[in-house]
């Protein structure tokens, strides 16, 4: 298959996930093209069988560059789309306060991917997300506006700069493998 891995990354987190996805697709024998979202046009996606499209999370949703690309897709593009996102909030599977935080600050991303693909009548292969290390302004915002409790901050900050880690990259590769074998 002809596979695109397109990404928008501000700090390198999303780029690392994109590279892991591209590595998996290449090892599966697919032809892979890796590009930044800024290098793509909606019509360019028509030349691929599968497009993995990723971004950082902004204000609980997809960042504008990727959202604009998806908004501009022609209806009924035959390219299948799989989404991926990095965000600075903890993974929701790790506990109640983490799940609440994820829903508030990153929870719209999978719904937006699915809704935009449905609106364009494009086959949607699913969604991958993981925590990424926050840049200093985002870290300060999280500390002063989101996690103001000292005990929760200590828990969150213990590993916030360690993502995406090898487990995250392995999960991204597994996501890519699954998406590429989906009928």
N, C-alpha and C positions, 0 to 999 in steps of 0.2 A: 504494500500500500504506500501511497504518497502521503506523508504525515507532516503537518506543520506544528511546531511548538512556538507559539507567539506569547510574549510576556511583556508586562509593564512592571518595572522594578525600580524603586527609589533607593534602597539601601543594599541591594544584592540578595535579599532573602528570596524573593520570587524568582530571580535569575537562577539561584541554586536549585530550586525545585524544577524549573524549566530544564536545566541541564540534566537532572536525574531522569526526568521523563524522556528526554531526547536519547539518553544513554540506553534506556530500556527499549525504546522503539528501534534504535539502531541494532541492538543486540538481537532483536526479533526479526531482523532481515528487512526492515522497512526502509524506504528512502525518506530521510528526515531533513527538514529545512527549519532552522531555528532563527527567529527574527524578533526584534522588539515590536511592540504594538505600533510604534511610530513609523515603522517601515512597511506597514500593511495598509491595504485598502479593503473595503468590504468585498469588492469584486475579486481580489486576489485569492480569497478563500475558496472560490469556485474551482480552483485547480488542484485542490487537495481532497483526499478521501476522508481523512480525519484531521481535525484541528484541535489541539490542546491549547486553550487560551487562558492565560493567567494574569493576575494582577495583585497588587496590594489592596487591602481593604481601606476604604475612606468613609468615614461617617456611617459605619455599619453596612456599607454597600460596596459594589464594584467601583473602582476608581474611574473617573470620567474618560480617560483614553480608551479603555476597553469597552466601557458602556457605549461610547460613541461608535466604535467599530461594529459592535453587535446591532445597535440601532440602525446602522446603514446597510446591513445585510439585505440582499434581495430575498424576497419570499421564496421558499422552496429550494434553497440551495441544497445540493446533494451532499455536500460536505457534512460529515457528522461532527458534533462539537462536544468536547469534554472540558469542563472548567476546573481551574485551580486558583486558590487564593492563599496568601499569607497574611496574618494579622498579628497584632501585638498582644492580644488577650489570651489568657490560658485556654487550653482545650476544654471543651464542655464536658467531656467524659470524666474529668478529674474531680468532680464534686459539685454540690449545689450552687455555691456562690460563683464558681467558675462557669457553670451552665448559664446562670442568670447574666453574668457579665458577657459571655459570648453572645447570647441572644440580643442583648442590648447594643453591643458594639461591633458585632460582625455577622449577626444572624440573617440579615437580608441578602447576603451574597448568594447563597444557593437558590433562594427563591427568584432572585433577579435573573440568574443564568437560565433557570428552567422557564420562567415566564417569557423572556426574550426569545428563546429558541422556539417555544410553542407559538408565539405570535408570528414568527417568521416561517413556521412549518419546517423547522430544521430538526433532525434527529439529535437528541440530547443524550449523551452517554454517561452523564453523571458528574460528580463534583468531588474534588479533593481540597482539603484545607489543613493548614498547620500553623502553629505559632512561629513567628519570626521575631528576632531581636528588634526591639524598638529603637529608633534613633533618639538622640537626646531630647528634642522637643516633645516627642510623643511620650517618652518615659516620664518627663516632668508633668505632662498633662495627665497621664494615668495616675501618678502619685498625688497630685493636687486635686484632681476632679473625680477620679473613679475609685481608686483604692486608697482611701484616706485612713483606714484602720491600720495601725502599726503592725499588728500580728499578721493580718492578711498581706500587707505589703512585704513583710519579711518572707512569707511563704512564696509569694509571687516572684519577688526579686531574686530569690535563691538561684533560679535557673533561667531567668528571662533572656539573658544574653547568649544562652547555649543553643538557640534555635535559629534555623533548622539544624537539627542534629542528625546523626547517622540513622537513628530510628525514623525520623521524619522523611529523610531521603529514601530509605528503604520502602516506606509506606507509599511514597510518590511513585517509585518504580513499580510497585505492586498494582497501584491504581492504573498506571499506564498499560501494564500487561493485560489487566482485566478489560480495560476499555478497548484495546486493540484486538481482543479475541471475542468481543461481543458481536453477535450477528446483527 
